[in-house]
Structure formats: C-alpha cells, structure tokens
Amino acid sequence: MLLLCGAMLSASAQSFTYKWERVPMDTTWMKEGTSKVEEIIAKYQPGIEELMEIVGYSSEEMAKGNPESGLSNLAADALLYSAKPLLKEGDKAFSLTNFRGIRSELPQGAIRVYDIFSVFPFDNALVVVELPGYRVREIMKNFAKKGRFEALGGVEIEVKDGRLTKCYIGGEKLNDKKMYKLVTIDFLLDGGDSLNLRKGAGEIIQSDIFVRDGVVKYIKDKADAGYIFNNKPDGRIVIKK
C-alpha cells in the first residue's frame, strides 16, 4: 500500500495547518479495469502515434550551418519539392528560407514526424514569388557582402572577397532581364528578417502548404526511394577567401 500525505488545509501569515491521511493505491482508483493514467494515455494515444511515425533516416545528426549544411539544404530543397504543383514547365525556380526558422536539429538514425515539428515549429506557409533577375542578383549580392546566406535551393553560388562571382538559377546563369520563381515562406514575404521580397515582384501565389508538412512528405518520398540523409554540404554555396 502506498501513502499520500502532506495536504495543506489552510494557511495564514502567522501559521500553517496541515492534514494528512492514508490513501490506499488499490482498485479504488480503477474504473472498469482502467487506471487514470491509462485513461490519459488512451486519450492522447492517436496523436502521439502520428507524431512518432518514422519517415526517414539520417547517417548523422543534422544541424544548420552557414553558408550551407545538410539540414539547411534539406529545408530549401523541401520547399522546391513542395512547390512543384504551383510551377509551370520551363520555370526557373529557386528556394529561400531563413536560418532562424530552423529551430533544432534532426537526430542520427530514425527521423520521426515529431523531430520535424521540433525543427520547423512555426505555421509558415509556402509562397511562390515571381522576381526579375536583377532583384535576384540584388538579394544574392547582399548575402555575399554580408558573408552570410540564408538556406537556398536550386542555386549554384560562388563568392570571393565579399563579391558575387557566380550565380546560377535552375542550372542556368542568372539573367537580369529574365523572370524567376522564388519559392519561400509567407513570413519572409511579409518582411521577416528584413528581406523585402515583395520589392519588384510580379505574380505572387500563396498556398496553404505548411513548411513542416512539405518537409515530412519530402523526407518520406526520399526515404521510399532508399535515400539516407546526412549533414554534408553539397557545394551549392562556395565562399572563397
């Protein structure tokens, strides 16, 4: 038999009065064969099971890192992947999301839905913004000057001495007069992290796709194809001294 004691009955500024009693931990606390703890677990079990679903695997812990890392590249690539239904054939597209929106790491081994929600906890929705090439160049030159990039996908960038020396979008050299599709999040579109992505913008497509949901699907589909994630950069952004 277990005891519960030390329950306070009343208190004043001058003194305290306590009362305790024996509480038998037996069938008194059972309801039709189910304990209170079991009732609580049963109530939340469906949601817990969904969050604990394994959707992919990583050979190492994945953390964000500048100018790029496996985790930041995964975030940007998942945006591009999720935006496919919103893009037209022949569109030259790239993606951008902010490092501060990546809030945690992905573990080595099994990647669960819970882990992805921990990394991307905000209700950021995917948007597609049409931008002229000169605006894309301005954005990239600003990153190069600062020596700090946000998470980018669909690009090949080289920087030397704070200058943008190479910029390819969708496998082609950036053309200032051409229109490009930027896949990003509504937080940045509305001025988050001082990125004025509406400046010079043409068509804007706002979706109801949350970033974390897009990441879950992206990881699932890659895992189904046998891919194992890692935290190695792939050379999409190179900063030379």
BELRA-V136267 format. One record per residue. N is the residue number from 0. RES is the residue in one letter. SS is DSSP state (alpha for helix, beta for strand, coil for the rest). PSI is psi in radians with two decimals (* if undefined). OMEGA is omega in whole degrees, 0 to 359 (none if undefined). Layout:
BEGIN
[[N | RES | SS | PSI | OMEGA] [N | RES | SS | PSI | OMEGA]]
END
This chain:
BEGIN
[[0 | M | coil | 2.38 | 177] [1 | L | coil | 2.74 | 181] [2 | L | coil | 2.43 | 169] [3 | L | coil | 2.24 | 182] [4 | C | coil | 3.05 | 175] [5 | G | coil | 0.43 | 178] [6 | A | beta | 2.21 | 183] [7 | M | beta | 2.28 | 179] [8 | L | beta | -0.89 | 183] [9 | S | beta | 2.84 | 180] [10 | A | beta | 2.60 | 173] [11 | S | coil | 3.11 | 179] [12 | A | coil | -0.37 | 185] [13 | Q | coil | -0.60 | 187] [14 | S | coil | 2.88 | 178] [15 | F | beta | 2.51 | 176] [16 | T | beta | 2.26 | 182] [17 | Y | beta | 2.67 | 174] [18 | K | beta | 2.45 | 177] [19 | W | coil | 2.78 | 179] [20 | E | coil | 2.78 | 177] [21 | R | coil | 2.33 | 177] [22 | V | coil | 1.95 | 181] [23 | P | coil | 2.25 | 177] [24 | M | coil | 1.36 | 182] [25 | D | coil | -2.70 | 184] [26 | T | alpha | -0.15 | 176] [27 | T | alpha | -0.55 | 185] [28 | W | alpha | 0.30 | 178] [29 | M | beta | 2.52 | 177] [30 | K | beta | 1.88 | 181] [31 | E | coil | 0.77 | 175] [32 | G | coil | 0.10 | 181] [33 | T | beta | 2.24 | 179] [34 | S | beta | 2.86 | 178] [35 | K | alpha | -0.73 | 180] [36 | V | alpha | -0.76 | 180] [37 | E | alpha | -0.61 | 178] [38 | E | alpha | -0.76 | 180] [39 | I | alpha | -0.80 | 180] [40 | I | alpha | -0.78 | 181] [41 | A | alpha | -0.63 | 181] [42 | K | alpha | -0.72 | 185] [43 | Y | alpha | -0.02 | 185] [44 | Q | alpha | -0.79 | 181] [45 | P | alpha | -0.77 | 179] [46 | G | alpha | -0.67 | 180] [47 | I | alpha | -0.76 | 181] [48 | E | alpha | -0.70 | 180] [49 | E | alpha | -0.73 | 181] [50 | L | alpha | -0.50 | 184] [51 | M | coil | 0.07 | 178] [52 | E | coil | 2.31 | 176] [53 | I | beta | 2.17 | 184] [54 | V | beta | -0.21 | 180] [55 | G | beta | -3.06 | 182] [56 | Y | beta | 2.60 | 176] [57 | S | beta | 2.47 | 180] [58 | S | coil | -0.16 | 181] [59 | E | coil | 2.88 | 175] [60 | E | coil | 2.45 | 182] [61 | M | beta | 2.07 | 180] [62 | A | coil | 2.69 | 179] [63 | K | coil | 2.64 | 179] [64 | G | coil | 2.56 | 182] [65 | N | coil | 2.50 | 4] [66 | P | coil | -0.23 | 177] [67 | E | coil | 2.86 | 176] [68 | S | coil | 2.98 | 179] [69 | G | alpha | -0.68 | 182] [70 | L | alpha | -0.79 | 180] [71 | S | alpha | -0.63 | 177] [72 | N | alpha | -0.68 | 177] [73 | L | alpha | -0.78 | 181] [74 | A | alpha | -0.81 | 181] [75 | A | alpha | -0.71 | 180] [76 | D | alpha | -0.60 | 177] [77 | A | alpha | -0.61 | 176] [78 | L | alpha | -0.85 | 179] [79 | L | alpha | -0.75 | 181] [80 | Y | alpha | -0.75 | 182] [81 | S | alpha | -0.45 | 184] [82 | A | coil | -0.06 | 183] [83 | K | alpha | -0.76 | 180] [84 | P | alpha | -0.30 | 183] [85 | L | alpha | -0.10 | 183] [86 | L | coil | 2.65 | 179] [87 | K | coil | 2.75 | 178] [88 | E | coil | 2.30 | 180] [89 | G | coil | -0.18 | 177] [90 | D | coil | 2.37 | 172] [91 | K | coil | 1.91 | 187] [92 | A | beta | 2.63 | 171] [93 | F | beta | 2.90 | 183] [94 | S | beta | 2.70 | 180] [95 | L | beta | 2.22 | 171] [96 | T | beta | 2.79 | 188] [97 | N | coil | 2.55 | 179] [98 | F | alpha | -0.59 | 183] [99 | R | alpha | -0.30 | 176] [100 | G | alpha | -0.15 | 177] [101 | I | coil | 1.79 | 196] [102 | R | coil | -0.12 | 184] [103 | S | coil | -2.91 | 178] [104 | E | coil | 2.78 | 171] [105 | L | beta | 2.43 | 186] [106 | P | coil | 2.82 | 169] [107 | Q | coil | 2.48 | 180] [108 | G | beta | -2.39 | 184] [109 | A | beta | 2.36 | 175] [110 | I | beta | 2.09 | 181] [111 | R | beta | 2.84 | 175] [112 | V | alpha | -0.69 | 178] [113 | Y | alpha | -0.75 | 181] [114 | D | alpha | -0.72 | 180] [115 | I | alpha | -0.69 | 177] [116 | F | alpha | -0.54 | 178] [117 | S | alpha | -0.64 | 181] [118 | V | alpha | -0.67 | 183] [119 | F | coil | 1.31 | 188] [120 | P | coil | -0.20 | 187] [121 | F | coil | 2.69 | 179] [122 | D | coil | 0.97 | 178] [123 | N | coil | 2.25 | 181] [124 | A | beta | 2.65 | 182] [125 | L | beta | 2.40 | 175] [126 | V | beta | 2.67 | 176] [127 | V | beta | 2.16 | 184] [128 | V | beta | 2.24 | 176] [129 | E | beta | 2.15 | 182] [130 | L | beta | 2.46 | 174] [131 | P | beta | 2.69 | 183] [132 | G | alpha | -0.62 | 182] [133 | Y | alpha | -0.55 | 177] [134 | R | alpha | -0.67 | 176] [135 | V | alpha | -0.74 | 180] [136 | R | alpha | -0.73 | 178] [137 | E | alpha | -0.78 | 181] [138 | I | alpha | -0.82 | 182] [139 | M | alpha | -0.66 | 179] [140 | K | alpha | -0.61 | 178] [141 | N | alpha | -0.74 | 175] [142 | F | alpha | -0.79 | 183] [143 | A | alpha | -0.74 | 181] [144 | K | alpha | -0.71 | 179] [145 | K | alpha | -0.40 | 185] [146 | G | coil | 0.35 | 181] [147 | R | coil | 2.12 | 180] [148 | F | coil | 2.68 | 168] [149 | E | coil | 3.09 | 180] [150 | A | beta | 2.19 | 185] [151 | L | beta | 2.53 | 175] [152 | G | beta | 2.65 | 179] [153 | G | coil | 0.39 | 183] [154 | V | beta | 2.80 | 167] [155 | E | beta | 1.98 | 187] [156 | I | beta | 2.42 | 170] [157 | E | beta | 2.43 | 181] [158 | V | beta | 2.42 | 176] [159 | K | beta | 2.23 | 179] [160 | D | coil | 0.68 | 178] [161 | G | coil | 0.13 | 181] [162 | R | beta | 2.46 | 177] [163 | L | beta | 1.93 | 183] [164 | T | beta | -0.26 | 178] [165 | K | beta | 2.38 | 176] [166 | C | beta | 1.93 | 176] [167 | Y | beta | 2.39 | 177] [168 | I | beta | 2.15 | 181] [169 | G | coil | 0.56 | 177] [170 | G | coil | 0.03 | 180] [171 | E | beta | 2.59 | 179] [172 | K | beta | 2.38 | 181] [173 | L | coil | 2.26 | 179] [174 | N | coil | 2.08 | 184] [175 | D | coil | -0.45 | 185] [176 | K | coil | -0.07 | 182] [177 | K | coil | 2.72 | 178] [178 | M | beta | 2.43 | 181] [179 | Y | beta | 2.76 | 178] [180 | K | beta | 2.05 | 177] [181 | L | beta | 2.14 | 176] [182 | V | beta | 2.09 | 184] [183 | T | beta | -2.81 | 181] [184 | I | beta | 2.68 | 185] [185 | D | alpha | -0.54 | 178] [186 | F | alpha | -0.75 | 180] [187 | L | alpha | -0.59 | 178] [188 | L | alpha | -0.61 | 184] [189 | D | coil | 0.31 | 174] [190 | G | coil | 0.06 | 179] [191 | G | alpha | 2.50 | 181] [192 | D | alpha | 0.50 | 176] [193 | S | alpha | 0.42 | 176] [194 | L | coil | 1.89 | 182] [195 | N | coil | 1.32 | 187] [196 | L | coil | -0.19 | 177] [197 | R | coil | -0.35 | 182] [198 | K | coil | 2.14 | 179] [199 | G | coil | 0.09 | 186] [200 | A | coil | 2.58 | 172] [201 | G | coil | -2.13 | 181] [202 | E | coil | 2.43 | 176] [203 | I | beta | 2.16 | 179] [204 | I | beta | 2.03 | 179] [205 | Q | beta | 2.28 | 184] [206 | S | beta | 3.03 | 175] [207 | D | beta | 0.39 | 181] [208 | I | beta | 2.03 | 176] [209 | F | beta | 2.51 | 182] [210 | V | alpha | -0.82 | 185] [211 | R | alpha | -0.60 | 178] [212 | D | alpha | -0.67 | 176] [213 | G | alpha | -0.68 | 179] [214 | V | alpha | -0.73 | 178] [215 | V | alpha | -0.84 | 181] [216 | K | alpha | -0.72 | 180] [217 | Y | alpha | -0.84 | 180] [218 | I | alpha | -0.74 | 179] [219 | K | alpha | -0.86 | 184] [220 | D | alpha | -0.66 | 177] [221 | K | alpha | -0.72 | 180] [222 | A | alpha | -0.67 | 178] [223 | D | alpha | -0.48 | 178] [224 | A | coil | 0.07 | 176] [225 | G | coil | 0.16 | 183] [226 | Y | coil | 2.40 | 174] [227 | I | coil | 2.18 | 185] [228 | F | beta | 2.76 | 175] [229 | N | coil | 3.04 | 184] [230 | N | coil | 0.38 | 182] [231 | K | coil | 2.38 | 173] [232 | P | coil | 2.73 | 181] [233 | D | coil | 0.13 | 176] [234 | G | coil | 0.20 | 181] [235 | R | coil | -0.43 | 177] [236 | I | beta | 2.06 | 181] [237 | V | beta | 2.15 | 177] [238 | I | beta | 2.03 | 181] [239 | K | beta | 2.59 | 178] [240 | K | coil | * | none]]
END
